[in-house]
Amino acid sequence: MRSKRHRQEREERVLKERRKTDQGIFDSGTMVRLSKFFNKRIIKGMGMPIARGKEADIYLAEAGDADIVSGSRYVAMKFFRFDATAFIKMAKYVKGDPRFERQVGRGRESVVRTWCKKEFGNLLVAKEAGVPAPQPYMFNGNILAMQFLGDDETIAPSLNDVEVEEPSRMLDEIIGEIKRLYRANLVHADVSEYNILVYNGIPYMIDFGQAVSTRHPAAPEFLKRDVTNITNYFARKYGIRLSANEVYSEITS
């Protein structure tokens, strides 16, 4: 009985914290912005959260009947938070990007709104470059609607959560995606085993908010970090050893 009571208490605490988060996300201003996604028929119903991060939470939504989401059962709705922690990280990626630095003001909300617009634009670039990534549908303020990657109501697993049958091929595909992004003048700037979803055997890059133009002064540093992160991961987990410096040179040559 004691263990059951303790379990119930833990579940109640989790639900309480979740309600606090949901109340913070769905304030009156966000609800007004969210209504436009209903009006544009991008969605017709909101569901439960499917992922929570430091800067944003993602909810499952029932797809509407707009042409852009035709044939889709669900839509992923990303809600960026207007909190100080997210603001501090976002600022350095936005203000150094010549595509967006003139659009962002000094206020926290301005940076977050620009970040949302930035992710939408970066996803478009990725899709046009032939890089597997969620199809962006619409953005408004701090809300981004995009393709849901998953089966039924379950989001696709991250690279970290799967055992890849052909790791060498998978690594080659990911490096190829990084290269195609670079050819399209974009650096993801946060490639890792957690920001890649494996859907139908294909590595999909996600979380493009921090992705920057190759004209960003820190773009070379970010690209080196991306390459180092992914080569180190495959070395640790699968024993595949590639020189990050050589991969970087190949991408930028």
C-alpha positions in Angstrom: 0.0 0.0 0.0 2.8 2.4 0.8 4.5 2.0 -2.6 1.1 2.4 -4.3 0.5 5.6 -2.4 4.0 7.0 -3.2 3.4 6.2 -6.9 0.1 8.0 -6.8 1.8 11.0 -5.2 4.6 11.0 -7.8 1.9 10.9 -10.6 0.0 13.7 -9.0 3.2 15.8 -8.9 4.0 15.1 -12.5 0.4 16.1 -13.5 0.6 19.2 -11.4 3.9 20.3 -13.1 2.4 19.5 -16.5 -0.6 21.7 -15.8 1.7 24.5 -14.8 3.6 24.2 -18.1 0.4 24.0 -20.2 -1.1 27.0 -18.5 2.1 28.9 -19.2 2.1 28.0 -22.9 -1.6 28.5 -23.5 -2.0 32.0 -22.2 -4.5 34.4 -23.8 -2.1 35.8 -26.4 -1.1 32.3 -27.5 -4.7 31.2 -27.8 -5.4 34.1 -30.1 -2.4 33.2 -32.3 -3.4 29.5 -32.2 -6.9 30.4 -33.4 -5.5 31.3 -36.8 -4.3 27.8 -37.4 -7.9 26.7 -36.9 -9.2 29.5 -39.2 -6.7 28.5 -41.9 -7.8 24.8 -41.5 -4.3 23.7 -40.7 -5.6 21.9 -37.6 -9.1 21.1 -36.3 -8.2 19.8 -32.8 -5.4 20.0 -30.2 -4.0 16.9 -28.6 -1.5 16.0 -25.9 2.2 17.0 -25.7 4.6 14.7 -27.5 7.9 16.3 -26.7 9.2 18.9 -24.2 12.4 20.9 -24.6 14.2 23.8 -23.0 12.9 26.3 -25.6 9.7 24.8 -26.8 7.0 22.1 -26.4 5.5 20.1 -29.2 1.9 19.0 -29.2 0.0 16.6 -31.4 -2.9 18.2 -33.3 -5.5 16.7 -35.6 -4.9 17.8 -39.1 -7.5 20.1 -40.8 -8.6 20.0 -44.4 -6.3 22.7 -45.8 -4.6 21.7 -49.1 -1.2 22.0 -47.5 -1.9 19.2 -44.9 -4.1 17.1 -47.2 -3.6 13.4 -46.5 -2.0 14.0 -43.1 -3.7 12.6 -40.0 -1.7 14.7 -37.6 0.2 18.0 -37.4 3.0 18.8 -35.0 2.5 22.1 -33.2 5.6 23.7 -31.7 5.1 26.3 -29.1 8.2 28.4 -28.3 8.4 29.8 -24.7 8.9 33.5 -23.9 11.2 32.7 -21.0 14.6 34.2 -20.1 16.6 31.0 -20.5 15.4 30.4 -24.1 15.9 34.1 -24.9 19.6 34.1 -23.9 20.4 31.1 -26.1 18.4 32.3 -29.1 19.9 35.7 -29.3 23.3 34.7 -30.4 22.0 32.6 -33.3 19.5 35.2 -34.5 21.6 38.4 -34.2 24.5 37.0 -36.1 22.4 35.7 -39.0 22.3 38.4 -41.7 18.9 37.1 -42.9 17.2 38.0 -39.6 19.3 40.3 -37.4 17.6 43.4 -38.8 14.2 41.9 -38.1 14.7 41.3 -34.4 14.3 43.9 -31.7 15.7 44.0 -28.2 12.8 42.5 -26.4 12.5 38.9 -25.4 9.3 38.4 -27.4 10.8 39.8 -30.5 13.7 37.4 -30.4 11.4 34.4 -29.8 9.0 35.4 -32.7 12.0 35.8 -35.0 13.3 32.4 -33.9 10.0 30.8 -34.9 10.0 32.6 -38.2 13.6 31.5 -38.6 12.9 27.8 -38.0 10.0 28.0 -40.6 12.4 29.5 -43.2 15.2 27.1 -42.4 12.9 24.1 -42.8 11.9 25.4 -46.2 15.5 25.7 -47.2 16.1 22.1 -46.0 13.2 20.7 -48.0 14.3 22.6 -51.1 17.8 21.2 -50.7 16.4 17.6 -50.5 17.3 17.2 -46.9 14.8 15.0 -44.9 13.1 17.3 -42.4 9.5 18.1 -41.3 7.5 19.9 -43.9 6.7 23.4 -42.4 3.0 24.4 -42.8 2.5 27.7 -41.1 3.9 30.0 -38.4 2.3 32.7 -36.3 4.1 34.5 -33.5 5.7 31.8 -31.3 3.8 28.9 -32.9 5.0 26.7 -35.7 2.9 24.0 -37.5 4.8 21.3 -39.3 4.7 17.7 -40.5 4.3 15.1 -37.8 6.9 12.3 -38.1 5.6 9.2 -36.5 3.1 6.3 -36.5 -0.4 6.7 -35.1 0.1 9.1 -32.2 3.7 8.1 -31.4 6.6 10.3 -32.5 9.4 8.7 -34.4 12.4 7.7 -32.2 15.6 9.7 -32.1 18.8 8.3 -33.5 19.9 7.8 -29.9 17.0 5.5 -29.2 17.4 3.0 -32.1 19.9 0.3 -33.0 20.9 1.1 -36.6 21.3 -2.0 -38.8 23.7 -0.4 -41.2 25.4 2.3 -39.2 28.0 3.1 -41.9 25.2 3.8 -44.4 23.3 5.9 -41.9 26.4 8.0 -41.0 27.0 8.6 -44.8 23.4 9.7 -45.2 23.7 12.2 -42.3 27.0 13.6 -43.6 25.4 13.9 -47.0 22.5 15.9 -45.4 24.9 18.2 -43.7 26.7 18.7 -47.0 23.5 19.4 -48.9 22.5 22.0 -46.3 25.9 23.6 -46.6 25.5 23.7 -50.4 22.2 25.5 -49.7 24.1 28.1 -47.6 22.8 26.7 -44.3 24.4 25.2 -41.2 22.2 23.3 -38.8 24.4 24.2 -35.8 22.9 21.6 -33.4 23.3 18.2 -35.1 23.3 15.4 -32.6 21.8 12.0 -32.0 18.9 13.7 -30.3 18.1 16.1 -33.1 17.7 13.4 -35.7 14.6 11.2 -35.9 14.7 7.9 -37.7 11.4 7.6 -39.6 10.9 4.7 -42.1 14.6 4.1 -41.9 15.5 7.6 -43.0 17.4 10.1 -40.7 15.2 13.3 -40.5 16.9 16.4 -39.1 14.7 18.4 -36.7 15.0 21.5 -34.6 16.2 24.1 -37.2 15.6 27.2 -35.1 19.3 27.7 -34.4 20.4 26.9 -38.0 22.3 29.8 -39.5 23.4 31.2 -42.9 26.9 30.2 -44.0 27.5 34.0 -43.8 27.1 33.9 -40.0 30.5 34.7 -38.4 30.3 31.6 -36.3 29.1 29.3 -39.1 32.5 27.5 -39.5 32.6 26.8 -35.8 29.0 25.5 -35.8 29.7 23.3 -38.8 32.8 21.8 -37.2 30.7 21.1 -34.0 28.0 19.4 -36.0 30.5 17.1 -37.8 32.4 16.4 -34.6 29.1 15.6 -32.7 27.9 13.1 -35.2 31.2 11.4 -35.9 31.9 11.0 -32.2 28.5 9.5 -31.7 29.0 6.8 -34.3 32.5 6.1 -33.0 31.2 5.6 -29.5 28.2 3.5 -30.3 29.2 1.6 -33.4 33.0 1.8 -33.5 33.0 3.7 -36.8 35.9 6.1 -36.8 36.0 9.0 -39.2 38.2 12.1 -39.0 36.0 15.1 -38.2 38.5 17.4 -39.8 38.5 15.3 -43.0 34.7 15.3 -43.1 34.6 19.0 -42.5 37.1 19.6 -45.4 35.1 17.4 -47.7 31.9 19.3 -46.9 33.4 22.7 -47.4 35.6 21.9 -50.4 
